Amino acid sequence: MAAQLLAEAISEYQQSLQGIAEALAASPDEQELLELKSQLEGALLEAQATLEGLQSTDTPPASVLADIASSSAAAAQPPTARPRNAAPGSSNARIHSRSKYAYQKPDFRALAARYPSMLPFLSSKGGVYDFTDPAACRELTRVLLAEDFGIQWWLPLGQLVPPVTNRVNYIHWLEDLLSLSKPEAPVTGLDIGCGANLIYPLLGAVLCGWSFVGADVTPAALRWAARNLGANPHLAQLIEVRRVAMQQEQHQFLVTNSDQGGNCAAAAADGDGGGLAADELAAELADAPEAVAAAPPGSVVHLEASQAAGSGIVSGAVRRGERFAFCMCNPPFFESIEDAGRNPSTAFGGTAAEMVYPGGELAFLTAMVQDSLKLRGAVHWYTSMVGKKGTLRAVRSMLYRHGVRVLRTTEFFQGKTSRWALAWSFTADAAAASKPLPRFPAAGTATAQLAQPASAGHVLQAQPAAQVQAAAAAAAAAAAAAAARPVGRKLSWQVHAPISASAALYDVAFTCLQRAGVTCESEKGTFDIKGSYAPTTADHMEPASGNAAGPPAKRQCVGNGADGKPRKQPEGWRMEVHLFQQHVGLFLLTAMLHKSAPESALGWWGALTRRLQDDLSAKNWKVTF
């Protein structure tokens, strides 16, 4: 079994190295990829050496050795380009690995069968969707948000229509950053320029249970952000729509260039849009879905200039004394409406305030960097999307010149469009923040197949018994290998359960922690659990047998002891568990081990969280890791 698991690991290392080679061909200076390549090469050499040592006494099956030889031969050949859109059921390394779209792209025909409003934009032959039509883009975003996230959403044409895959990628990347370093307080994010769509706060609340402030300056954006919040009352306590003052430079630019069109004059107007005439409001709501049109809009909080931490791009949206775990931004990419009009991606729409800034995105991000140098620790992670690779390099160099050493970059993909993202911090620990992030499992591997969520209506095809047994063995090996690896400090499960099951879900988590010897502090009002575990001598799991080392008094059983006994460590380990209802019938349960716990605690943490997952599954709820 050990040889088989090593063989599988070697095969996956080699396939992952192929994917990294492809990515490096496009971005040869990407530091994270280079670091990961070095680590994988070291792990590959170690696994190969270990396998060679085992072969003298335990020869793997011929089929396993053949797979290794085949993978080695493939690795020696130049890698073929991976398609931007993976076929249904296959992994797509261009999309974040935790995104639901990483393993299964949307089936437009199936969606149109449930949402007939998509049919006018779908070709009768081949199921090709019309991405050149702004109305089609809006309808697809509405349908995906409703179908996959339980979010009711709409906006009038002319406002920026956000592509869902790209926005989900950004949220998951922020999760990655916070897994490396985050402040002690509960996570609250700031979306600078939330727009009428409000998509980042809505997705962040649903996917992660984060609190959000969505800040904007224009009447239409604030009006529709409030409407989209009002259409999702289950998220109202997590999201604040905040009206802030427009940057003086942008205001003057939009007024001066109002003759360019693009609603520049309206974008520069003041107010929150509350005084819209009845006939104008009726026209805006004419084609809106009933869930949005009939819902009372959420409130808009006006941040006066005297209350703000400053007058900059970030500080102008931050209340004095306020602290955020991160800020995020989709900056104006263009210097003029004419430039925006020449861009082929403008089928997604956008107003002048959303698309145009004097000097373009480089000037905007330069101002954002300057503002962050004043605010510093008020925001733990400063982040922004970037439209041009040249801008990314320029801003990164600027940050280095100012002595900022905690920097992260990534790349987002949406169809044929690439966007980059940049993050920097003045408060994150440099060593922790520079750790490579986990990468995507190679397409076709057992790990990727196990991770792939089951699609609706999926039917298993009849297979020969030998193939079924082989597949079961591969799945068991992959599961064993995954169980043997240390888990991360933050894990989340989606639990499909009746709305009345919230208390039962909470009790399952609370009981599981108590059984493991964790001292728990219950906060049922917010469905949070704060725990502390005080080990005495060690952190790894010992074999659950009579041969465990040390006297019995030094060994404490965790749970029922079925999967081993941990020895104690002298320092306490802190942890938190949060339960959040994403929408009716779907809960998000998140467990986090505090960064103060040593790396060696991850073995114990992995056993505990696997037991928690087993306890959840035993209740006949549908649990997705």
ABEGO torsion letter per residue (X at the ends): XAAAAAAAAAAAAAAAAAAAAAAAAABAABAAAAAAAAAAAAAAAAAAAAAAAAAAABBBBAAAAAAAAAAAAAAABBBBBBBABBBBGBBBAABBAABAAAABBBBAAAAAAABAAAAAABBABGGBBBAABAAAAAAAAAAAAAAAAGBBBBBBBGBBBBBAAAAAAAAAAAAAAAAABBBABBBBBBBBGAEAAGAAAAAAAAAAGBBBBBBBABAAAAAAAAAAAAABAAAAAABBBBBBBBBAAAAAAAAAAAAAEGGAAAAABBEAGAABBAAAAAAAAAABBAAAAABBBBBBBBBBAAABAEABAAAAABBBGBBBABBBBBBBABABAAAAAABAAAAAEEBAAAABBBGEAAAAAAAAAAAAAAAEAABABBBBBBABAAAAAAAAAAAAAAGBABBBBBBBBBEABBBBBBBBBAABBAAAAABBBBBBBBBGBAAAAAABBBBBGBBBBBBBAAAAAAAAAAAAAAAAAAAABBBBABBBBBBBBBAAAAAAAAAAAAAAAAAAGBBBBBBAAAGBBBBBBBBAABABBBBBBAABBEBAAABBBBEAGAAEBBBBBABBBBBBBBBBBABBGBBBBBBBBBAABBAAAAAAAAAAAAAAAAAAAAAGBBBBX
